[in-house]
Amino acid sequence: MPRFRFHLQPVLDQRQRAEDRCRLAVATLERQRLDIERAIRACQDGIAHERGELRRYLGGGEGPVPRRDARLQAAAGASLDARARQEVLRLAGLCKRLEAARSELLAATAARKAVELLRERRLDAWRCEQSRHEAAAVDELAVMGASRKEELS
């Protein structure tokens, strides 16, 4: 029985590999995005904690407030705020790269699907051709059987 052979299979394989590379790039960037978002949340939690500590120092009512401690607490909060702003800027740049990677993935997927569609069409045409050959072979057998019956009669 003849087998279907798609002559553009190497092209399809190459496009699949390109799509896989794009998918991996998107996944890597997504992972980085999650890490940055986690760092931003940690900074926000730290800022909230530092503000609570500063409030405790300033609103304790236990006498004079050690200015050095209050200054250190405020500086710690400001440092976390600056770090959070840096992470937000990193996230913005990463989002642009992620958007570009997603559009590349979309293009790679479309290119692969175009070749797959061509493969499906050619497979359907091949199957139709095989059916025609089988029908012709069955007809030939029927004609040969009928001619033998005539010869025997």
N, C-alpha and C positions, 0 to 999 in steps of 0.2 A: 504494500500500500504506500503510495507516495506521501511524503510529508511536506507540510507547508514550510517554505523558507522565505523569511522576510529579508530582502537584500539590504534594507536600511537598519537592520538590527544593531550594528555598531554605533550608528548615529543615535538610536534610541537609548542604548546603554550609556553613551557619553552624556546625553541630556539628563538621564536619570542621576548620573554621578554629579553633574553640575547642580541639579536640584538638591541633592543630598548635602553638597557643600554649602549651598545657600541656607538650607534648613539648619545645619549645624551652626552657621554664623549667627542666624537669628536666635537660636537657643542660647548660644554663648552670651550674646548681648542681653537677652532676657535675664539670664542669671546675674550678670553684672548689674542690671537695673534693680533686681530684687535685693542684691547686696547693698547698693547705694540707698535704696529705700529703707532697708533695715538700719543702716548707719544713721540716716536722718531721724528715724524714730528713736534710736538710742540717744541721739543728741537732744531731741525734744524732751525725752524722759529726764535726761540729766539736767536740762535747763529748768524743768519744773521742780526737780529735787533741789537744785541750787537756790531757786527763788524761795522755796519753802524754808530752807535753812536760813536765808537772809531775813525772811519775815520773822523767823524764830529769834534771830539775834536782835532785830530792831524792835520787835513787839513783845519781848519777853517780860518787860516790866520788872526785871530783877536788879535794877540799878543801872549804872553807867554801861554803855555798850562799848565793848572793845573795838575801836575804830579799825585797828589792823585786821581783826577777824572779819569784820563787815566788809572791808575793802577786798580782802582775799576771796570772800564768798562772791562778791559782785564781779571780781575779775574772772573767777571760775565760770560763772554764768555767761559772761561776755565771751570768754574763750570758746565755750560750747556753742554759743550763738554764731560766732565766726566760722567755726567748723561746719555747722549745719548749713550756713550760706554757701560754703565751698562745695559741700556735697550736693546742694541743690543745683549749683552751676554745672557740676559734673553730670548730674542727672539730665539736665537740659541738653548738653552736648551728646550724651548717650542716646537720648530719645531721637535726636536727629539722625544719628548713625543707625539706630534701630529702624526708623522709618525707611531709610534708604535700603537697608538690608531686606526689609519686608517687600519693598517694591522689586528688588532683584529676585527674590524668591517667587514672587508672582509672575515675573517674566520667565523665569526658568520653568515654572510649572506649566505655563501656557505653551512654551516651546516643546516640552515633553509631551503634553497632551495632543499637540498638533501631529507629532510623529505617531503617537499611539492611535489617533483617529485614522491616519493614513494606513497604519498596520491593520486595523480592524476592517477598513474598506477592502484592502487587498486580500485579507483572509476570507471575507465574504465572497469576493469575486473568485478566489481559488476554490472555495467550497462549491460555488455554483458551477464552475468548470468541471469539478470532479463529479458532481451529480449528472452533468450532461454526458460526460464520458461513460459513467456507469449506465445511464439510460441507453446510450448508443450500444454499449456492450450487450445489455439485456435484449435490445431490439435485434441485434445481430444473431444472438442465440435463438430468439424466437423465429427469425427468418430461416435460419439453418434447420431448426426443428420442423418447420412447416415444409421445407423443401425435401427433407428426408421422408416425411409422411407421404408426399406426392410420389416420390420415387418407389416407395414400398407399395403404393396402391396400384 
